[in-house]
Amino acid sequence: AVLGALASPLTELLGAVALAGVLVWSTQRVMAGEVAPEHTLGFFVALLLVYEPAKGLARAQTVIVPGLAGLERIQRFLDRRERLRVGEAGIRPPSGPVDLRLEGVTVRRGGRAVLRVERACLPAGSVVALTGANGSGKTTLAWLLAGLLADWEGAVWVGEHRLEHLAPDPWRRRIGWVSAGQDLGRGTLAAIVSGESQPPAERLEQVADLADLGPLLARLPAGWATALGEGGSGLSSGEAQRVQWARALWGDPAILVLDEPEAHLDAAGREALNARLES
């Protein structure tokens, strides 16, 4: 990140120094009668024409290097299917509540362990809170349990099955996720919450009550049929987070992952939401 930030100013500085050096040298040659003035002028015109494309090439490196690193991570994620040992499709996850167990789990990035769990058990129906400083591995653990990490060491058990044996898509559909972000996509409010073009009205009413969407629905002119822009534009941060809650609860998830889920809610909103979930 530091090198990327310094690349552009360093390029500008080196280019200016080189241009000044060439200008001094050519002036001396012209005054000595060794170079014709019109040749010097032509050279500087050509130099200025090349200067901007050359700067663009230097800036391209700051985009290409992170892009290659991201491509490598995507490739590792796509290659995850090679870890499935019971057919390429994997095992369908168990229905109903499930117990989670972690044994000797380590996640590494760049050769450094960002998460290490010797042994942990998360019984079905339990509420587990993870606290710690930034970078301590809280979100990494959530990604791991959701099957979003391609490489880790150790064993993660979902009931009687290893996590890497499960079919990824059906397992992820059993997980509800609420974060501090506002990645809602585009579409009607009903489609964003349900992922369906014509969701059942009864279920919409249920999740609206659970996520306390009543005030939002009353404000929107078309209620559930209101079209929202990319990222939920037109909603406040608190309203967007309530929509995230509704979306996470839509499929009656076996596991509900909450990553800073109340960052944009006021005290009254947090209290009301917690009361609904506990009931």
C-alpha positions as CSV (number, residue, x, y, z in Angstrom):
1,A,0.0,0.0,0.0
2,V,2.9,2.4,0.9
3,L,4.7,1.6,-2.3
4,G,1.6,2.1,-4.4
5,A,1.0,5.5,-2.8
6,L,4.6,6.5,-3.4
7,A,4.7,5.2,-7.0
8,S,2.9,8.2,-8.7
9,P,4.8,11.0,-6.9
10,L,8.2,9.2,-7.3
11,T,7.5,8.8,-11.0
12,E,6.6,12.5,-11.3
13,L,9.8,13.5,-9.4
14,L,12.1,11.3,-11.5
15,G,10.5,12.5,-14.7
16,A,10.9,16.2,-13.7
17,V,14.6,15.6,-12.7
18,A,15.3,13.8,-15.9
19,L,13.6,16.5,-18.0
20,A,15.5,19.3,-16.2
21,G,18.8,17.4,-16.8
22,V,18.1,17.0,-20.5
23,L,17.2,20.7,-20.7
24,V,20.4,21.8,-19.1
25,W,22.5,19.5,-21.3
26,S,20.8,20.5,-24.5
27,T,21.1,24.2,-23.7
28,Q,24.9,23.8,-23.2
29,R,25.1,21.9,-26.5
30,V,23.2,24.6,-28.4
31,M,25.3,27.4,-26.9
32,A,28.4,25.5,-27.9
33,G,27.1,25.2,-31.5
34,E,27.2,21.4,-31.4
35,V,23.4,21.0,-31.8
36,A,21.0,23.0,-34.0
37,P,18.2,24.7,-32.0
38,E,15.5,23.2,-34.3
39,H,16.8,19.7,-33.5
40,T,16.6,20.4,-29.8
41,L,13.0,21.7,-30.1
42,G,12.0,18.6,-32.1
43,F,13.5,16.4,-29.4
44,F,11.6,18.1,-26.6
45,V,8.3,17.9,-28.5
46,A,8.8,14.1,-29.0
47,L,9.9,13.8,-25.3
48,L,6.7,15.5,-24.1
49,L,4.6,13.3,-26.3
50,V,6.1,10.2,-24.8
51,Y,6.0,11.5,-21.2
52,E,2.3,10.9,-20.4
53,P,2.2,7.3,-21.8
54,A,5.4,6.5,-19.9
55,K,3.7,7.7,-16.6
56,G,0.7,5.5,-17.4
57,L,2.9,2.5,-17.7
58,A,4.4,3.2,-14.3
59,R,1.0,3.6,-12.8
60,A,-0.2,0.4,-14.4
61,Q,2.1,-1.6,-12.2
62,T,0.3,-0.5,-9.1
63,V,-2.9,-1.9,-10.5
64,I,-1.4,-5.1,-12.1
65,V,0.4,-6.4,-9.0
66,P,-2.7,-6.3,-6.7
67,G,-4.7,-7.7,-9.5
68,L,-2.4,-10.7,-9.9
69,A,-2.6,-11.3,-6.2
70,G,-6.4,-11.2,-6.3
71,L,-6.4,-13.5,-9.3
72,E,-4.3,-16.0,-7.4
73,R,-6.7,-16.0,-4.4
74,I,-9.7,-16.4,-6.8
75,Q,-8.0,-19.4,-8.4
76,R,-7.4,-21.0,-5.1
77,F,-11.0,-20.5,-4.2
78,L,-12.2,-22.1,-7.5
79,D,-9.8,-25.0,-7.0
80,R,-11.5,-25.7,-3.6
81,R,-13.6,-28.4,-5.3
82,E,-10.5,-30.6,-5.4
83,R,-10.8,-30.9,-1.6
84,L,-14.2,-32.7,-1.9
85,R,-13.6,-36.4,-1.3
86,V,-17.2,-37.7,-1.7
87,G,-18.0,-36.9,-5.3
88,E,-17.5,-33.5,-7.0
89,A,-20.9,-32.3,-5.8
90,G,-20.2,-33.0,-2.2
91,I,-22.6,-34.0,0.6
92,R,-25.8,-32.0,1.2
93,P,-25.7,-30.3,4.6
94,P,-27.8,-31.7,7.3
95,S,-31.2,-30.1,7.9
96,G,-32.2,-28.4,11.1
97,P,-29.8,-27.1,13.8
98,V,-26.2,-28.3,13.6
99,D,-23.2,-28.5,15.9
100,L,-19.9,-27.0,14.8
101,R,-16.5,-28.3,16.0
102,L,-13.1,-27.0,15.2
103,E,-10.0,-29.0,15.8
104,G,-6.5,-27.7,15.2
105,V,-7.6,-25.1,12.7
106,T,-5.1,-22.7,11.3
107,V,-5.6,-20.1,8.5
108,R,-2.5,-18.6,7.0
109,R,-2.0,-15.6,4.7
110,G,1.4,-14.7,3.3
111,G,3.0,-17.4,5.4
112,R,1.6,-15.8,8.6
113,A,-1.1,-17.5,10.8
114,V,-4.0,-15.0,11.0
115,L,-6.3,-17.5,12.9
116,R,-5.5,-20.4,15.1
117,V,-8.1,-22.5,17.0
118,E,-6.9,-25.5,18.9
119,R,-10.3,-26.8,19.8
120,A,-13.8,-25.3,20.0
121,C,-17.4,-26.5,20.0
122,L,-20.4,-24.4,19.0
123,P,-23.5,-26.4,20.0
124,A,-26.7,-25.9,18.0
125,G,-28.8,-23.1,19.5
126,S,-25.9,-21.4,21.3
127,V,-24.9,-17.8,21.0
128,V,-21.1,-17.3,20.8
129,A,-19.6,-13.8,20.9
130,L,-16.0,-13.2,19.6
131,T,-14.2,-10.2,20.8
132,G,-10.7,-9.0,20.0
133,A,-8.6,-6.3,18.4
134,N,-8.7,-5.6,14.7
135,G,-6.9,-8.3,12.8
136,S,-7.3,-11.0,15.4
137,G,-9.2,-13.3,13.1
138,K,-12.9,-12.7,13.9
139,T,-14.1,-12.2,10.4
140,T,-11.7,-14.8,9.1
141,L,-13.4,-17.4,11.3
142,A,-16.8,-16.4,10.0
143,W,-15.5,-16.7,6.4
144,L,-14.1,-20.2,7.2
145,L,-17.4,-21.4,8.7
146,A,-19.3,-20.1,5.7
147,G,-17.0,-22.1,3.4
148,L,-15.5,-18.9,1.8
149,L,-11.9,-19.8,2.4
150,A,-10.1,-22.2,0.0
151,D,-7.1,-23.1,2.2
152,W,-6.8,-23.9,5.9
153,E,-5.3,-26.5,8.1
154,G,-7.1,-28.8,10.6
155,A,-10.7,-30.0,10.7
156,V,-14.0,-28.2,10.8
157,W,-17.0,-30.5,11.6
158,V,-20.6,-29.7,10.7
159,G,-22.5,-32.3,12.6
160,E,-20.9,-35.6,11.5
161,H,-19.4,-34.2,8.3
162,R,-16.3,-32.4,7.5
163,L,-16.9,-28.9,6.1
164,E,-14.8,-29.5,3.0
165,H,-17.0,-32.6,2.2
166,L,-20.2,-30.5,2.0
167,A,-21.7,-29.2,-1.2
168,P,-20.7,-25.5,-1.0
169,D,-23.8,-23.8,-2.3
170,P,-26.4,-25.6,-0.2
171,W,-24.3,-25.0,2.9
172,R,-23.9,-21.3,2.3
173,R,-27.7,-21.0,1.8
174,R,-28.0,-22.3,5.3
175,I,-26.0,-19.4,6.7
176,G,-27.4,-15.9,7.4
177,W,-24.9,-13.1,7.3
178,V,-25.2,-9.6,8.7
179,S,-22.3,-7.1,8.5
180,A,-21.7,-3.4,8.9
181,G,-21.5,-2.9,5.1
182,Q,-24.4,-2.1,2.7
183,D,-23.9,-4.6,-0.1
184,L,-27.6,-4.9,-1.0
185,G,-27.4,-5.0,-4.8
186,R,-30.2,-3.6,-7.0
187,G,-33.9,-4.5,-7.4
188,T,-37.1,-4.2,-5.5
189,L,-37.0,-4.4,-1.7
190,A,-38.8,-7.8,-1.8
191,A,-36.4,-9.2,-4.3
192,I,-33.3,-8.0,-2.4
193,V,-34.6,-9.5,0.9
194,S,-35.8,-12.8,-0.6
195,G,-33.7,-13.4,-3.7
196,E,-37.0,-14.3,-5.5
197,S,-39.0,-12.5,-8.1
198,Q,-42.4,-13.3,-6.4
199,P,-41.7,-14.1,-2.7
200,P,-44.6,-15.3,-0.5
201,A,-46.3,-12.4,1.2
202,E,-46.6,-14.3,4.5
203,R,-42.9,-14.8,4.8
204,L,-42.2,-11.2,3.9
205,E,-44.4,-10.1,6.8
206,Q,-42.6,-12.5,9.2
207,V,-39.1,-11.2,8.3
208,A,-40.4,-7.6,8.4
209,D,-41.5,-8.1,11.9
210,L,-38.2,-9.8,12.9
211,A,-36.0,-7.1,11.4
212,D,-38.3,-4.2,12.4
213,L,-38.8,-3.1,8.9
214,G,-42.3,-1.6,9.6
215,P,-41.1,2.1,9.7
216,L,-39.2,1.6,6.5
217,L,-42.1,0.0,4.6
218,A,-44.4,2.8,5.8
219,R,-42.0,5.4,4.4
220,L,-41.5,3.8,1.0
221,P,-44.1,4.8,-1.5
222,A,-44.6,1.3,-3.0
223,G,-43.7,-0.8,0.1
224,W,-42.1,-4.1,-0.8
225,A,-42.3,-3.2,-4.5
226,T,-40.1,-0.1,-4.1
227,A,-37.1,-0.3,-6.5
228,L,-33.8,0.4,-4.8
229,G,-30.6,1.5,-6.6
230,E,-27.2,-0.1,-6.4
231,G,-26.1,-0.7,-2.9
232,G,-29.5,0.2,-1.5
233,S,-29.3,3.9,-2.5
234,G,-32.1,5.8,-1.0
235,L,-31.9,4.1,2.3
236,S,-30.2,5.4,5.4
237,S,-27.3,3.3,7.0
238,G,-29.6,2.1,9.7
239,E,-32.4,1.1,7.2
240,A,-29.9,-0.7,5.0
241,Q,-28.7,-2.7,7.9
242,R,-32.3,-3.7,8.8
243,V,-32.7,-4.9,5.2
244,Q,-29.6,-6.9,5.7
245,W,-31.1,-8.5,8.8
246,A,-34.2,-9.3,6.9
247,R,-32.3,-10.9,4.1
248,A,-30.1,-12.9,6.5
249,L,-33.2,-14.3,8.3
250,W,-35.2,-15.0,5.1
251,G,-34.2,-18.6,4.7
252,D,-34.5,-19.5,8.4
253,P,-30.7,-20.1,8.6
254,A,-29.0,-22.8,10.7
255,I,-26.2,-20.4,11.5
256,L,-26.5,-16.6,11.8
257,V,-23.1,-14.8,11.5
258,L,-23.2,-11.3,12.8
259,D,-20.1,-9.2,11.9
260,E,-20.6,-5.8,13.6
261,P,-24.4,-6.2,12.9
262,E,-25.5,-3.1,14.9
263,A,-22.9,-0.6,13.7
264,H,-25.5,1.7,12.1
265,L,-28.4,1.2,14.6
266,D,-29.2,3.6,17.4
267,A,-29.7,2.3,21.0
268,A,-33.5,2.0,20.6
269,G,-33.1,0.1,17.3
270,R,-30.5,-2.3,18.8
271,E,-32.8,-3.0,21.8
272,A,-35.8,-3.7,19.6
273,L,-33.9,-5.9,17.2
274,N,-32.3,-8.0,20.0
275,A,-35.7,-8.4,21.7
276,R,-37.3,-9.7,18.4
277,L,-34.4,-12.2,17.8
278,E,-34.5,-13.5,21.4
279,S,-38.2,-14.2,21.1
